[in-house]
């Protein structure tokens, strides 16, 4: 898929705590989910209907209510009552879990721990939206409004020459607002879920140290920046990321190392809490030595990871994390230096990682004790729960068990509700596991897995074995389905006549891209990692109102679909299905002006065994706009997001797999 801005959301330490709701991706549209659930129920697949209805209700829990969503919620509940005999007990269990969390929120409110109370309401929202909404409104009304204070006047920045790589003449690609001022480069603040910003230079690295110096204009507000490295140029410019993200609640930075998009994988991450600097600037250093990558903020312990292959390529910067605002920054240094002479061995890096965790945990405990002594018990409890999350990143053993016990004891001394909160978490986990056992006994192992995964958010340690068993059961189910339903994985019945008529004499949108072979029933393309190709239909074909095709994605990282609205190799839109390890996504992108802009995306509900089959994708123009459909999911595209309305259509394919692969398209047709 296009090397685009698919940066996963920051999973903060606070979201790893006992009973804390994890960060969730953007909610899917619940209306088509319920429609698909009803279709599955009519086919007799009750478990699929249940899973889709659950997904719709989960999405509705995060969306503002309106008449359409209210009707959708009622439809989902009615469907569940019809197809699922366990549903009444599930509803009662969810309501009980929500009441426990809201009771805790009320207790914390009584102690004026408003942030902690709101966190409990956040958890309750996933189990009983309406009661959580009432509690949230009451809590926000009771929460004191902080007194307004005059903003501090920042000291005048030093007059230094802008570093060479921070000058626009040194860039290959710039996206977003970057301003050269006062001898530095300044970034504008970014809203949550707004467009991200990128500053990609023409400079490249091999085994080097990349150094960035930055200063947040509001040091206590959320901000982030990433060094882009190993950058590449194909249809766009992007690379791997070394991210530095400040969490205002945790009062610390989260450092993490990511492989390049679109198959973004976090290889390492850790919290650091650096001390204040004299001038407010922080030094972020990325060291690349073959396959070894190390990220360090100021003098704090580094985060390290092993890359699949030596990292080489362009250097740049990126600002923005999904669902998180980013404050303005001042940048005064970006340079590429030789590596320090004393690079550590792999074993030393592992020891450093463990030492960094231990130091961070010890620092958090010490800070919590100081906060408690200063009568800031709520802040102390937040620090201790962050330390607990870090403890659970350590290797299993006596040291981890001992630290866990020590911090739990500190929490009991700090948070008078700690024991009650832990008891509620264990009871919630037990209720969810009990429900999961009933679904598993009824043969609904996928539903059981969903519930056990929810239980693990409340009691990770106590549900480990049960989660492993649920995972194995789903894997066995997928294998059995693939065997029993092998015919459904076969190519669609089509002789390829329409496909050949439209594409046998088609042309590449970009003559430099890999060529397609159109023969017999299929169009095939051999795609190397990191490449893409578009085959346009013959120039004299009539403009289609609606087209559809089946694609086969042979491995993780493969994408295929349709190109539309194409004015040329540097101006077109693409809609495609992309295969992840266990998931399928439907994406719509616009490529113009040298950059990719994501129009919309949605996760597609399919089972793992179906990923090896042939998947349908369709594109239609309507008076209201354009619609992209793929494997049952749908994206409606605003016509204003498209540029020229060109009616030509093309076949699209790309790959970010680890090795070359062959992508195929079959059964091209006009109409739905």
N, C-alpha and C positions, 0 to 999 in steps of 0.2 A: 504494500500500500504506500501512498505518498509518505515521505519522511516528514511527518507533521507533528503537531503539538499535542501528542497523546501522553501527557505527563500524568502519572497516577497521583491521586490525592495523597497528601501527607497524612500518614496514620500516626497521630501523636501518641506520646506515652500515655496521656490521659485516657485515650480510647482503648488501651490495653488493660486497664484496671479491672478488678473484679466487678462484674455487673455493668460495665460501661458499654454503651452502644458504640460499635465501631463506625468509622467514617463510611458512608454509603455513596455509591455512584449516583449520578443524576437519575431521578426516578423515571421509569418507563411510562409510556402513555397507558393508563389503565383501561381505557375504553376498548381498544382492540384486544387487549389481553383477555377481558371478559368474553368478548365475542369468540375468541379462539377456544376459551374454556368451554363455552356452550357447544361449539362444534365438536370438541373432543368427547364431551358427554354424549352427544348424539351418536358418535361412532362406537361408544361403549368403553372408551379408555377413561375410566373414572379417575385413576391416579393422575393422568395428565391434566384432566379438568381441575382437580384439586390443586395441583401445583401452579397452574396458571391463575386460578382464583386467588391463591395465597399471594402470588407475585403482584397481582392487581391491588389487593388490599394493602400490601406493604408500600406500594407506590402512593396510594391514596393517603397513607399515614403521614407522608412528608409534603403533601401538596395542599395549598389553600382550598377550602371547600367552596363549591358552587353547585347550582342545581344539577348540572350534568354529572359532576363527580359524586354527588349524593345519590343520584339514581344508579350510577355505576356500582357504588358500594352496596346498595340494596340488592342489585342484580347478582353480585358476587355472593352475598350472604344467602340469597334464595337458592342459588345453584349449589352451594356447598351443603345446605340442608337437604337438598334433593339427592345428591350423589354420594355424600359421605356420612355414614352413620356415626362416626366418631366426632363429627364437627361440633355438636353441642358441648361435649366435654372439652374439646380444644378451646372453644370460646370461653368457657368458664375458667379454664386454667389461665388463659391469657388475661382475662379480667382480674383474676386473683394476683397474678404477677404485677400487673399495673397498680393495683391497690397497694401492694407491699412497697413499691417504689414511691408512690405518691405519699404514703404514710411517712416514709423516710424523708421525702422532700419537706413535708410539713414539720417534721421534727427538726430538720436542719434550719428551716425558716425560723422556728422558735428560738434557735440559738443565733440567728442573724448570719448564718452561713449561706448567703444567697447564691453564690456561684455553685456551691455543692448541691444546693436544693435544685437549681435549674438543671444540673447534670442528671439528677434522678428523674426529673420530669422528662428529659430527653429520652431516657431509657423507657419510661412508661409509655411514651408516645407510640412506640412500635407495637404495643400490646393493647392499648385502649386509647385511641386518638382523642375521643371526645372528653373523657375525664382528664387527660393530660392537658388539653387546651384550656379547660376551666382552671386547672391548677396553675398553669403558666400565667394566665391573665392575672390571677390573684397575686401570684408571687411578684410579677413585674410591677403591679400597682403598689405593693408593700415595700418594694426595694427602694432604699434611699437614693435620691438623685445626688450624684457627687457635686460638690461645690465647684463653681466655675473658677478657674485660675488663669491668670494672664500667661500666654505662651512665653516660654523662655526665648530670649534673643540669642541666636547662635553666634558664636565668635566668628569673626571674618575668616574665611578660609585662607590658607597660605597661598601666595602667588607663586605657583610652580608651573612649569611648562607641561602641557598635556602630554602624557606618554604617547609614543608613536602609534601604538596599537589602539589607542583611544581617540584617534583622529579619523574623521569620516573618509579621508583619502586612503586609509589603510583597509577599508572594508570591502567585502565582496557582496554582502547582503545585509540590509538593515530593515527591521520591521518594528514598528512602534515609535515612540517619541524619545529621542536621545538628544540632549542639548549640550553643546560645548560652552562652558561659562566659567569664569574665574579660574582659568587654567586647569579645569577638570571637566569630566563628562558627567552629566546629570541625567538620571532616569526619572520619569514621571511616576506618580502613584498609580497603581492599577487596581480596579475594582475586582471583587471576587467574581469568577466566571466571565470576566471580560477578556478581550484579546491579549495574548501574551506578547512579549517584546524580545527581539533577538538582535544581537550585534555580532555578525560573523566576519572575522578578519580574513585577509589574504594570507596571513602567516600560518605556517604549519609546524608541527612538532614531531619528534621521534622519541627517543629516551631523554626527556627533559623535565625540568620543574617549571610549571606555569604559575605565576604569582599574580594575585589580584589584591589590591587594597581598596576597601570601600568603607563608607561612613553612612549610616542611616540618618536621615534628617529628623526622624522621630524614633529614638532608640528603643523606647518601650512599646512601640506599636509593631504589628506583624510586618515583616519584610523578608525578602528572599532574593538570592542570586545564584546562578549556576555557571560554572565554567564548562563550556562545550568543548570537547576534545575528540580526537579521532574523527574529525568532521569530514564529510564527503560532499561531492557535487554530482547530482544526477538531474532529476526534474526540479529539485530544490536543494537547499543547503541545510544540513543538520549534523548531528553527531551524538556521541554519548554525553552523559551529564554527571558533573560532580556538584551536587546541590547543597546549599547552605541556607537553612530556613529557620527564622526566628519565631518561636511560639511565645506570645505575650503572656499567656497564662502560666506556662512552665518556666518563664524567665530564662530560657536557654535556646541554643541552636541545635537543630537536628541536621547532621551531616549524612549524606547518603550518596552512593555511587550507582548509576543506572547505565545499562546497556542502551544502544541507540533505539529510537522508535523505528518502526511501529511495535516491534516485539519487545516492549520495555520490561526489563527485569531488574529489580533491586538486588544487587549483589552484596551490599553491606550498608549498615547504617548505625549511628550511635548518637547519643545526646552529649553535648558539652556545654558547660556554663562558664565561659571565660570571664575574667575580671575586667573592670573598666580600663580603658586606655587613656593616655594623657590627652590625645587630640581627637578621640572618638573613632579613629580609623581602625579597621580590623584587617588582618593579613590572612588571606585564604590561599593556601599553597597546594597544588596538585602535582604529585610526582609520578611519572610514568617510566617504568623500567621493564621493557619487554611486556610480559603478561601481568606484571605486578603494578597495581595502581594504589596510590595512597593519597588521602585527602586530610588536610590539617588546618585548623583555625587557630590563629595566634600560636601560642606555645602549648596548646592542649593536646592530649593524646590523639593520634591519627586514626582514621577509619581506613581499612585496607581491604582489597579484594583481588582475586585472580581473574583476569580476563580470558575468554576462550582463545584469543589469539593476540599477538602484540598490537597495542593500540598505536595507530599512526594517523595523522591527518591534520585538518584545519583546526584552528583555535578560535573560540568566540565566547560570547556571554549570552545568557538567557535569563529573563525575569518573568516570574509568574508561576503559580501552582494552582491547579484546579480547585475551586471552591474556597480559595484563601486570598484575601486582599494583599497587596504588596505596597509597602510604603516607598517613598522616593529615596533614592540613594545618590551619593556623590562618589565618583570613582576617580582615583588619582594615579593608579598604576595598573597596567596589564603588560606583563613581559614574559618572555620565554628564556629561562636560564639553563645552564648546564646542571645536571643532577649533582647533589651533594656527593662527596666521595664515599661516604659510609652508608650505602644502602643496606638495609637489613635483609636477612634470609627469610624464607617462608616461615620457619619455626619461630624466628624472632618476631615476625609480624603477628603470628597467632598469639604469642605471649604479650605483645603490645596491646592487641585487641582485648585480651582478658584483663590486662592491667588497667587499660582505659576504663573498662566497665567497672572494675572494682574501685578505681579512683572516683569515678562519677557517682557510684552508689554511696561511697563514704562521704563524698562532698555533699550529696543530697541529705544524708542523715545529719551531718553536722549543721547544715543550713537549717534543717527542720528544727533541730534543738534550739538554735539561736532564735528562730522565729517564734517558737513556743515560749521561750524565755521573754521575748518582747511582746507577749500577749497577742500574737498573730497565729492562733491555732489553726484557722482554716487554711492559710497559706502553707503552714507546716505540714498539714495533712496532704495537701496537693503534692508537695515535694516527696513525701514518703511514698505515696502511691506511684509517683513517677519512678522512684527507686525500685519499687516492687516490680514494675514492668521491666526494668533493666536487669534485675536479678534473674528473671525468667528467660533472658537471652543467654545466660551463662550455661556452660555444659552441665548436664545433670551430675550430681554428686553431693558429697557431704558439705562442701563449701557453699554451694547454692542453697541447700536445705537450711544450713545454719544462718546464712544471711536472710533468707526468707523469714525464718522464725524471729530473728532479731528485729527486723523491720515491722513485722506484725505486732510485736510487743510494743514498739515505739508508737505505732498507730493507735493501739489501745490506750496508751497514755495521753495521746494527742487528741484523738477524736472520740468523744464520749459515746458516739453511736457506732463505733467500729464493729463491735461484736454483733449488734443488731443488724447492721448492714451485711456483714458476712453471712449471718444466719439466713437473711432474706435471699442472698445470692445462691446459697446452697439449696434452699427450698425451691427456688425458681428452676435451678438446674435439674433437680430431682423431678419436678413436675414435667418439664420438657422431655427428659429421658423416659419417664413413664409413658407419656404420649407417644414418643418415638417407638417404644417397644410394642405398643398396640398397633401402630401402623405397620411395623415390620411383621408382626404376627399375621396381619391381614394381607401380606405379600406386597405392600407398598413401600419398598425399600428406599425409593427416592424421597418420598415424603418423610420417612424416618430420618434420613440423612439431614434434611433441612432442619428438623427439630433438634437433632443432636448437635449440629453446628451452632444453633442458637443457645443450647445449654452450655456449650464450651465457652461462650462469652461471659457466662456467669461463674463457671467453675472449670477453668482450663485444666488444672491438675487432676481433678476428680473424674473428668470425662475422657481422658486420653484414650483408654482402652476401648471405650464404647464408640468414640469417634473413628478409631482405626477399624473397628468391626463394621461400622456403617459404611465407611469408604470401600472396604473390601466387598461388601454386599452389593453396592452400586456398580462396582467394576464387574462383578460376576453377572449382574443383571444385563449390563451392556454387552458382554461377551455372548450371553445366551440370546439376546435380541439379534445381534449381528449374524449369529448362526441360523437362527430360526427364520429370519426375515431377509435372507441374503438376496432374494429376488428384488427387494426394494432398493438395494444398493446398486443394482445393475443399471446400465445406461438407459435413458428414455428411449422408447420405441419411435425412431424417426430415421428416415433414410438420408437426411442432410440436404435434400434438394433445395429448400428455401435458404439454408445457410450458404450453400455454394453459390446460389443465384446472387446473393447479396455481397458475399465476401471473397469468393474465389479470385476475383480480379480487383479486390480492394487494395488500398494503399496504406502504408504506415503513416500515422499522424506525424511522427518524428522519424525521419529516415535513418537516424543514428541508432534507433532502438532495435531490439531483437525482432527477427522476422517470424511470421506465423506460417503454418502449413495448413491449408484448407483442402481436404480431400475426404472422400467417402462421407460418413455421417458427422465428422468432427472438424473443428479448428483447434490446432495444437500449437503450443509455443514452449520452447525450452528457455527457462528463465534463470538467470544467475542471481545469487544473493545481491540485494540492493538495486535491482534493475526493474524497469517497467516498460510496457509496450502497449500501444493502442493501434488496432487495425480498423480503419474506417471502411464503411460500405462503399460500393461503386458510386461514382459521382452522379450517375443518371437515375438513381433509384428514387422513387417518390417519397415525400416526407411522411414518415409513419406517425400516427397519433399514439400508438402503443405497440411496444415490442416486448418480447420475453425470450429468455434463453436459460438453459441449464448449464451449470459449471461444476467442475470437480476440483476440489482443493486437496491435493495429495498429502500435505504436511503442514505443521504449524508454521505460520508466517506467510502462507500463500493467500493471495487475494485475486478475485476475478469478478467481472461484471460488465457494465455498459458505460460507454462514453457518450455524452450528449452535449448540446449547446457549444459545439466546437467551432471556433473561428480559425484555429491553427495550432501548431505545436506548443505555443506559449499562452494559449487562451482556450480553456475548455473545462467542462465539468465531468465528474465521474461518480458513478454509484456502484458499489461493489460489496460483496460479502468477503469477510476476512476470518480466517481460522486461527484461533488461539489454541492453547494446549487442550482445554476442555470446553471452550466456548466458541460461539460464532457471533460476529458483529456485522451489522448493516451500516455502511458509511456513505455519506455524500460529501464530496469535496469540490472546490473550485480552484483551478490553477490559473493564475493571471498575475502579471507584473513580477514574475520570478518567485512567487510564493504560493503556498497552498493555504487555503482558508477552509476550515471545516464548516460545512453548512449544517449538518445534523448527523447523529449516529444513535443507534439503539442496539442493545444486546438482544440476540435472537434466541428464543427458547427452543433448543434442540437437545436431544440426548447424545452422549458421546459416540454411540455406535452409528448415529446418522451422519457424523462428520465425514466418514469415508464414502458416502454416497454422492449422488448427483443432486445439486441444490438449485432451485429455481430462483431467478431474479428477473424483475420486469420494471419497465419505465413507461410512464404514460403522461401525456400532456392533456390537461383539462382546462376549461374556462377559468377555474379558480387557481390554477397553478400546475405544478408538476408533482407527480407521485412516484416514489420508488418503493417497490415491494420486493422482499427477499425472504424465502423460507418461512412465510407466514407473518413476518414483521413488516411495518410500513413507515415510511418517512414522507411527510408532506413538505414540499419545498416552496418557499415564498418566491414568486416570479421576480421580485426585486433583487433577489440574490443572484439571479442569472443575468448574463450580460447582453447576448445578441439574439437569442431565440432561433439560432440556426437549427434547422430540422435534421441535419445529418446525424447518423448513429454509428457507434463503433463498439468493438469488443475490447475490453480492458483487462490487463493482467499485470500483477507485480508479485515480488517475493522478497521476504526478509528471512527466509529459511537459512539453515546452516550450510546447505549444499544446493547445487543446481537441481531443479525439479521441472517436471512437465505439467503444465496446466492445460485443461481441455474445456471446450465449450461445445454443446450439442443442442439440438432441438430448437434452433432459432425460429421464431414465428412472429407473425404480425397479429396484433390483438392480444387479449389477456391469456 
